[in-house]
């Protein structure tokens, strides 16, 4: 028996097998790495829905699409002066 190691896997072959032909069959095909992120998103938060769509299309080199119902007024913004929760005292 002959031992053949390919890509971390060990094969035991009889002496009558052609090692080169078996090695070509046993090799895993090369797969290139996929890109991590294919799309880019607008970073500004003060955009209306329509402005966000337009900026997204521009950043990603997409064709313009007509969105009939997209809002063109500003979106709601988080107010940092407003508390996120109210502290309740359970002492009664």
Order of alpha helices (4+ residues) and beta strands (2+ residues): beta-beta-alpha-alpha
